[in-house]
Amino acid sequence: MEETPTDKLFVFSGYEGAVLVGCIMFSRLTFEQDDKTVFILSPVAVKSDRQKQDIGQTLISYGVAELRRAGVDVVLTYGDPN
């Protein structure tokens, strides 16, 4: 992650005070056949004792809105929907 250029990674974190309760990352995907700006969501992490409280969904909604404002064309997800 330290070596990834800043324009190829979006990271959004949720805190309660100084405690990190959730974090999501969007990484850039490129395709030779298409010049669209595409990012993939993965991972999504929420502190175990704070799961099922909409923290992950709130972060995802916020992140997608920010990517939209940044001009991203497509957002994909990969992983277990649960």
C-alpha positions as CSV (number, residue, x, y, z in Angstrom):
1,M,0.0,0.0,0.0
2,E,2.9,2.4,0.7
3,E,4.1,2.0,-2.8
4,T,0.8,2.5,-4.5
5,P,0.5,6.0,-6.2
6,T,-2.1,8.2,-4.4
7,D,-4.2,8.5,-7.6
8,K,-4.7,4.7,-7.6
9,L,-6.1,4.2,-4.1
10,F,-8.9,5.7,-2.1
11,V,-9.1,4.9,1.7
12,F,-12.0,5.9,4.0
13,S,-12.0,5.3,7.7
14,G,-14.6,5.6,10.4
15,Y,-13.6,6.6,14.0
16,E,-15.4,6.9,17.3
17,G,-13.3,9.3,19.1
18,A,-9.7,8.0,18.7
19,V,-10.9,4.4,18.0
20,L,-10.9,3.1,14.4
21,V,-14.2,1.2,13.9
22,G,-14.1,0.7,10.2
23,C,-12.1,1.1,7.0
24,I,-12.6,0.5,3.3
25,M,-10.3,0.7,0.3
26,F,-10.9,1.3,-3.4
27,S,-8.0,0.3,-5.8
28,R,-7.6,1.4,-9.4
29,L,-8.2,-1.1,-12.2
30,T,-7.0,-0.5,-15.7
31,F,-8.0,-2.2,-18.9
32,E,-6.0,-1.9,-22.2
33,Q,-9.3,-2.0,-24.2
34,D,-11.1,0.8,-22.3
35,D,-10.0,4.2,-20.9
36,K,-12.8,4.4,-18.2
37,T,-11.7,5.2,-14.7
38,V,-12.5,2.0,-12.7
39,F,-12.0,1.3,-9.0
40,I,-12.7,-1.9,-7.1
41,L,-13.8,-2.0,-3.5
42,S,-11.9,-4.4,-1.3
43,P,-11.4,-4.8,1.5
44,V,-14.1,-3.7,3.9
45,A,-13.3,-4.1,7.6
46,V,-15.4,-3.2,10.6
47,K,-14.4,-3.8,14.2
48,S,-15.9,-7.1,15.4
49,D,-17.9,-5.6,18.2
50,R,-19.3,-2.9,15.9
51,Q,-20.5,-5.1,13.0
52,K,-24.2,-5.1,12.0
53,Q,-24.5,-1.4,12.9
54,D,-24.3,0.1,9.4
55,I,-20.7,1.3,9.7
56,G,-19.6,-0.6,6.7
57,Q,-22.6,0.4,4.6
58,T,-22.1,4.1,5.6
59,L,-18.4,4.0,4.7
60,I,-19.3,2.4,1.3
61,S,-22.0,5.0,0.5
62,Y,-19.7,7.8,1.5
63,G,-16.8,6.3,-0.5
64,V,-18.9,5.8,-3.7
65,A,-20.1,9.3,-3.5
66,E,-16.6,10.6,-3.2
67,L,-15.4,8.5,-6.1
68,R,-18.4,9.9,-8.1
69,R,-17.3,13.4,-7.2
70,A,-13.7,12.5,-8.3
71,G,-15.0,11.5,-11.8
72,V,-14.7,7.8,-11.4
73,D,-16.7,6.0,-14.1
74,V,-17.2,2.5,-12.6
75,V,-17.0,1.0,-9.1
76,L,-16.8,-2.7,-8.7
77,T,-16.9,-5.0,-5.7
78,Y,-15.4,-8.4,-5.0
79,G,-15.9,-10.6,-2.0
80,D,-18.5,-12.2,0.2
81,P,-21.6,-10.0,0.3
82,N,-22.3,-11.0,3.9
